C-alpha cells in the first residue's frame, strides 16, 4: 500500500458527523489524491426543533452534498434509515450493506464512530460504529454474504481504520489540520439546518440551567456562523496542543490486525499521518 492511491470510506450516522469530527483529516486525504466516499446511514429526520421531518430530510441531503463538494469527496451516499431508530435495525442488516459498499468501492481506509468509546448516548452512533467495524474486519472473508460475488464483487481487506468519538479513548493518532481547518469549518457550516439545531440546543440547555451565555444569547438562527467557528477552532486548538500544532483532530487508529505485531515499523510507513 505504500505510495498507492487509497480509497477512503467514511461511515456516519448523520449528515454532519464527518465534518464535526474528521472534516480536516478528510480534506487532507482528498489533497493527497485519494478517493473519499461518505455513507450517511440515517435520513436526519429528527434533527430540528423547527422543520418538519419531510422537509428536513430533503434539506439535509442537499446540504450534505454541498459539504461533500467543499471537501472534495468523490461521492456522498445515503441509506435513509429513519433517524434515531438504528437500535431497532438488525446489526447484520447494516453490516451487510456496509460490507457491500466496502467490496464495491475496494476500500483501503475506514473512518467511523468508535464502538468502544464511553458515554455515547446516541443509539445511531453506537449501532453504526459496531456494524462498520464488523463489516471492515470481515469483508475479506468470502463466506460472509457470498451473494455479493454474484454481482461481480470480490472480498476486500481493509487495512486501516480511523475511529472518532465525542469522548475518545486510546487516542494514538493526532492529525495536524492547521492547513485544512478553514475547509472543515466551511463544510460544517454548509449543514445549515444542523448548525441551527446545534445553536437551538445550546440555548435550550442554557435556559434549562438558568444561565446567560453572552454571545450565544444574542445570536439568532440566521446568524450563528461566528459562534460555530469559534467553538470548532477552540476545540481543535485544544486537541492540537497535544502535539504542538495549531489545530488537530484525534482518532483511535488501527492497522492490519495480526500483521501489526510482526511488522510494526514497516506498517508505520504506510500510515499517512
C-alpha positions in Angstrom: 0.0 0.0 0.0 2.9 2.3 0.4 2.7 5.1 -2.1 -0.5 3.9 -3.6 -3.7 5.9 -4.1 -6.1 4.9 -1.4 -9.9 4.6 -1.3 -11.3 6.0 2.0 -14.9 5.3 3.2 -16.4 7.4 6.0 -19.4 5.7 7.5 -21.5 8.0 9.7 -25.0 8.0 11.2 -25.9 11.7 10.5 -25.2 14.3 7.9 -22.8 16.4 9.9 -20.9 13.7 11.8 -18.0 13.7 9.3 -17.4 17.4 9.4 -17.6 17.8 13.2 -15.1 15.0 14.0 -13.0 14.3 10.9 -13.5 17.1 8.3 -10.0 18.4 8.4 -8.4 14.9 8.1 -10.8 14.0 5.2 -9.7 17.2 3.4 -6.1 16.1 3.8 -6.9 12.7 2.3 -8.5 14.5 -0.7 -5.5 16.7 -1.1 -3.3 13.6 -1.3 -5.4 12.5 -4.3 -7.3 9.8 -2.5 -10.9 8.9 -3.4 -13.1 9.6 -0.4 -16.6 8.4 -0.1 -19.2 9.2 2.6 -22.0 6.8 3.6 -24.7 8.6 5.6 -26.9 5.9 7.2 -29.9 7.8 8.6 -32.2 10.4 7.0 -31.6 13.1 9.6 -35.3 13.4 10.1 -35.2 14.1 13.8 -32.6 16.8 13.7 -34.6 20.0 14.1 -36.7 21.9 16.5 -38.4 23.9 13.7 -38.6 21.9 10.4 -40.9 19.0 9.8 -39.4 15.6 9.1 -40.1 15.6 5.3 -38.6 19.0 4.7 -35.7 18.2 6.9 -34.8 15.1 5.0 -34.7 16.9 1.7 -32.8 19.9 3.1 -30.3 17.8 5.0 -29.4 15.7 1.9 -28.8 18.8 -0.2 -26.6 20.3 2.5 -24.6 17.1 2.9 -23.9 17.1 -0.9 -22.8 20.7 -0.7 -20.5 19.9 2.2 -19.1 17.0 0.3 -18.3 19.2 -2.7 -16.5 21.7 -0.4 -14.3 18.9 1.0 -13.8 17.3 -2.5 -15.5 14.0 -1.7 -15.9 11.5 -4.6 -19.5 10.8 -3.6 -21.9 11.1 -0.8 -24.3 8.2 -0.4 -27.5 7.9 1.6 -29.1 4.8 3.1 -32.1 6.8 4.6 -32.9 4.7 7.7 -35.2 6.7 10.0 -33.1 8.9 12.3 -33.0 7.7 15.8 -34.1 4.2 15.1 -30.9 2.3 14.2 -31.0 0.4 17.5 -34.1 -1.3 16.1 -32.3 -2.4 12.9 -30.6 -5.8 12.9 -26.9 -5.4 13.2 -26.3 -7.9 10.4 -28.5 -5.9 8.1 -26.4 -2.8 8.5 -23.2 -4.9 8.4 -24.2 -6.4 5.0 -24.9 -3.0 3.5 -21.6 -1.6 4.8 -19.7 -4.7 3.6 -21.2 -4.5 0.1 -20.1 -0.9 -0.1 -16.5 -1.8 1.1 -16.3 -4.5 -1.5 -17.8 -2.4 -4.3 -15.5 0.6 -3.7 -12.4 -1.6 -2.9 -11.9 0.4 0.3 -8.4 0.7 1.9 -9.3 3.0 4.8 -12.4 3.1 7.0 -13.3 6.1 9.2 -16.3 5.8 11.5 -17.6 6.1 15.1 -15.6 4.2 17.7 -17.8 1.3 19.0 -15.8 1.2 22.3 -15.9 4.9 23.3 -17.6 5.6 26.6 -20.5 7.8 27.3 -22.0 7.7 23.8 -25.7 8.4 24.3 -26.9 8.2 20.7 -28.1 4.8 19.6 -27.4 5.6 15.9 -23.8 6.3 16.6 -23.4 3.1 18.6 -25.1 0.9 16.0 -23.2 2.4 13.0 -19.9 2.0 14.9 -20.2 -1.7 15.6 -21.7 -2.6 12.2 -19.0 -0.7 10.3 -16.2 -2.3 12.4 -17.5 -5.8 11.8 -18.0 -5.1 8.1 -14.4 -3.9 7.7 -13.0 -6.7 9.7 -14.7 -9.5 7.8 -15.1 -8.1 4.3 -12.2 -10.2 3.1 -13.8 -13.5 4.2 -15.8 -14.9 1.2 -18.3 -16.9 3.3 -19.8 -13.6 4.6 -22.6 -12.6 2.2 -21.5 -14.8 -0.8 -24.4 -13.3 -2.8 -22.2 -10.2 -3.2 -20.0 -12.2 -5.6 -22.9 -13.0 -7.9 -22.9 -9.2 -8.5 -19.2 -9.2 -9.5 -17.8 -8.1 -6.2 -14.7 -9.6 -4.5 -13.5 -10.0 -0.9 -11.7 -6.9 0.3 -9.3 -6.4 3.2 -9.5 -3.1 4.9 -6.0 -2.4 6.3 -6.5 0.9 8.1 -9.2 2.2 10.4 -9.7 5.7 12.0 -12.2 5.8 14.8 -13.6 9.0 16.2 -15.8 9.8 19.2 -17.2 12.6 21.3 -15.4 11.1 24.3 -12.4 9.4 22.7 -10.3 6.7 24.4 -6.9 5.3 23.5 -6.2 8.1 21.1 -3.0 7.3 19.2 -3.3 9.4 16.1 -3.4 13.2 16.3 -3.7 14.7 12.8 -2.4 18.3 12.1 -5.3 20.0 10.3 -3.9 23.5 10.5 -3.9 23.7 6.7 -7.5 22.5 6.4 -9.3 24.0 9.4 -10.9 26.6 7.1 -12.3 23.8 4.8 -13.5 21.9 7.8 -15.4 24.9 9.1 -16.8 25.9 5.6 -18.1 22.3 5.1 -19.6 22.2 8.6 -21.4 25.5 8.0 -22.9 24.1 4.8 -25.1 21.9 7.1 -27.3 24.9 7.8 -30.2 23.0 9.4 -27.9 21.1 11.7 -25.9 24.2 12.8 -29.2 25.8 13.7 -30.1 22.7 15.6 -26.8 23.0 17.5 -27.4 26.6 18.5 -31.0 25.9 19.3 -29.9 23.0 21.5 -27.3 25.1 23.3 -29.8 27.8 24.0 -32.2 25.3 25.4 -29.5 23.9 27.7 -28.7 27.3 29.0 -32.4 28.1 29.6 -32.9 24.8 31.5 -29.8 25.7 33.6 -30.9 29.3 34.2 -27.7 30.6 32.6 -26.8 33.6 30.5 -24.2 32.9 27.8 -23.5 36.3 26.5 -22.8 36.0 22.7 -25.0 32.8 22.4 -27.9 34.6 23.9 -27.7 37.4 21.4 -27.4 35.3 18.2 -30.4 34.4 16.1 -31.0 31.3 14.0 -29.7 33.1 10.8 -26.5 34.4 12.4 -24.8 31.5 14.1 -21.6 31.3 12.0 -19.2 33.1 14.3 -20.3 31.0 17.3 -19.8 27.7 15.5 -16.5 28.8 14.0 -15.2 29.9 17.4 -16.3 26.7 19.1 -14.6 24.5 16.4 -11.4 26.5 16.4 -11.2 26.3 20.2 -11.8 22.6 20.3 -9.3 21.8 17.5 -6.8 24.1 19.1 -7.1 22.2 22.4 -6.5 18.9 20.5 -3.6 20.5 18.7 -1.8 21.3 21.9 -1.2 17.5 22.4 1.4 17.6 19.6 2.2 21.3 19.4 0.3 22.3 16.3 -2.3 25.0 15.8 -5.3 22.7 15.1 -5.8 19.0 15.1 -8.3 16.1 15.1 -7.8 12.9 17.1 -8.5 9.2 16.4 -8.0 5.7 17.7 -6.1 4.3 14.7 -5.6 0.6 13.9 -3.9 -1.2 11.0 -3.5 -4.7 9.7 -4.5 -6.7 12.8 -2.1 -9.6 13.5 0.5 -8.3 11.0 1.0 -5.2 13.1 2.5 -7.5 15.8 5.3 -8.6 13.4 5.9 -5.6 11.1 5.1 -2.5 13.2 7.9 -0.4 11.8 7.2 -1.3 8.2 3.5 -0.6 8.6 4.1 2.8 10.2 5.5 3.9 6.8 2.1 3.2 5.3 0.2 5.5 7.6 -0.4 8.9 6.2 -0.1 10.9 9.4 
